[in-house]
Amino acid sequence: MRLPDILCTQFERTVGNDNCVSFEGHTLQIPASNARSHYVKTRVRVHRYVDGTLALFHGPRRLAVYETQGKLIEQEFKQAA
């Protein structure tokens, strides 16, 4: 496991009907993927890292990474190490 993942704070959220997660006043849109058509009503984890960036996880899979204001930085479909 990577040190940033150990030091981050984690929060559980349920994905809304619009395939978005609300977190601290921000709306985090989950990008489209080949792995799954949508995540509506799915429980996901929001990781808030020490630098303020955010990431969404479904199980071990990282779905996306966001800036502190909720803007999508990158989209990944890898298993977390």
JOLIN-V991416 format. One record per residue. N is the residue number from 1. SS is DSSP state (~ for helix, > for strand, _ for the rest). BURIAL is + if it has 9 or more other C-alpha atoms within 8 Angstrom, else -. D_CENTER is the distance of its C-alpha to the mean C-alpha in Angstrom with 1 decimal. Layout:
N&SS&BURIAL&D_CENTER + N&SS&BURIAL&D_CENTER
This chain:
1&_&-&17.1 + 2&_&-&16.5 + 3&~&-&17.6 + 4&~&-&14.6 + 5&~&+&12.6 + 6&~&-&15.7 + 7&~&-&16.0 + 8&_&+&12.6 + 9&>&-&12.3 + 10&>&-&10.1 + 11&>&-&10.0 + 12&>&-&10.0 + 13&>&+&9.6 + 14&>&+&11.2 + 15&_&+&10.3 + 16&_&+&13.4 + 17&_&-&16.1 + 18&_&-&14.9 + 19&_&+&11.6 + 20&>&+&9.9 + 21&>&+&8.3 + 22&>&+&10.6 + 23&>&-&10.1 + 24&_&-&13.2 + 25&_&-&14.8 + 26&>&-&12.2 + 27&>&+&11.0 + 28&>&+&7.6 + 29&>&-&9.0 + 30&_&+&7.5 + 31&_&-&10.1 + 32&_&-&12.9 + 33&_&-&13.4 + 34&_&-&16.4 + 35&_&-&14.9 + 36&_&-&14.6 + 37&_&-&15.9 + 38&_&-&13.6 + 39&_&+&11.4 + 40&_&+&13.6 + 41&_&-&14.3 + 42&_&-&12.0 + 43&>&+&10.7 + 44&>&+&7.1 + 45&>&+&6.3 + 46&>&+&5.0 + 47&>&+&6.7 + 48&>&+&9.2 + 49&_&+&11.5 + 50&_&-&15.2 + 51&_&-&15.3 + 52&_&-&13.1 + 53&_&+&10.2 + 54&>&+&6.6 + 55&>&+&3.7 + 56&>&+&0.9 + 57&>&+&4.7 + 58&>&+&7.6 + 59&_&-&10.6 + 60&_&-&11.0 + 61&>&+&9.2 + 62&>&+&6.5 + 63&>&+&5.5 + 64&>&+&5.2 + 65&>&+&6.2 + 66&>&+&7.8 + 67&_&+&11.2 + 68&_&-&12.2 + 69&_&-&13.3 + 70&_&+&10.2 + 71&_&-&11.6 + 72&>&+&9.9 + 73&>&-&11.2 + 74&>&-&10.7 + 75&>&+&9.6 + 76&_&-&10.1 + 77&_&+&11.1 + 78&_&-&12.6 + 79&>&-&12.9 + 80&_&-&12.1 + 81&_&-&15.5
